[in-house]
């Protein structure tokens, strides 16, 4: 029995090392360079797919699985990778399973070649830069949120893990939407300047950040919202694929990782 | 017939396991034929017949590591040496009894030739993976998988024999699954593709090569695997008992140990003797 455990540990170690050498180049748009990533393994694929069983309305399990994979499989520091980088990374990790995905559209299943989508993104997509927005004596800097921030937000704010069955009435829906809305903005705002006082939001807790966002002028919030929507719209255009007379959007969700 | 001697030799085609073995005895033959009728639970049935077949091989430990298709080969092969290479089934076709003659050597060839052996080896720049059907010792794990895609895919680690120099089959299920989970997903995709192609290979085999059975497909995850084993475990129990009755002058303990072929030989002697005694007249107990 002891021999078996020794042999097994040796085998596990050997396979882990070999799998670690199974790396490939992944283009990360915010860095505008390629970075070595290990392919996902069968265990990680299962972790992602288990996200499809998550009844939480926030997709926490899926987000967490993807974050862990990026952290474990990337050869460099990931702290400055953004949620837009995450989309590109997921596409390139998925391409190793197969470069074709089937997307259900109405009653049809459409084959989408994700290598084409990746290529288009690599050649034409430009990651947003920091933007400064002003309103009277208040100015803010916004930037797509880092995945590390998203993880922190999920772990500290979304702790109650609300499920679809917990939504009982329209007030519940309103609270969830408004919290999510404020949360998304809080993730994107890096700093806040009032007159000459600069507050780095990243040094605050998410609950504190959300309190600040709630007190910002509505016109400023609207400007942030417009820019965040523009970031999403731009990347969605790349993820939208035309097939004959149909148009489908490639969604990065657990089912996207089924080979 | 002596318990100590295993007078036949066999090398299994996929696992390359070598063993000596012997014919089944009359007693085994009775148990094999009765068990196909008495066991409703497929796991219990395979457990039972596995023990019978294991008792007639010399290399008992390695026998557990032959794969499920090799076990089927062994059952057919053993039937050939114990009972002859042909088998006759009587069935009803369009309201009339029809005889179906099976050539067991042809059936062995059909199954063996149906599998594209190149599917059993997968090579990438860093990995050499050897796959094959799950081992006989893993049969409970396979049969307990529900016949749905997710359960079947989750049991694919049972198809891994070796990865590079790492032997999977002597590890625990948990260990095998952990090692499998370490493999890069592009390799897993290749493994799954090959396993599905192997399934397809078997789906396309017309095992019996006759129209009557053309829809009978060999699939280890469905009941067809058990049904095929049951076909080759089919013996006419009434005839066996009739033969034993006719040979009741012989030592019954000895008679239960002889193989079906040897028993038939004694029966032929007996019939010839009876014919001689009755002056060449018709024998009331004739088996023909």
Interface residues (C-beta under 8 A of the other chain):
Chain A: X4 X7 X8 X11 X12 X14 X15 X16 X18 X19 X21 X22 X38 X39 X40 X41 X42 X43 X44 X45 X46 X96 X97 X98 X259
Chain B: X126 X127 X163 X164 X166 X170 X171 X172 X175 X178 X179 X180 X181 X182 X183 X184 X185 X186 X187 X188 X189 X192
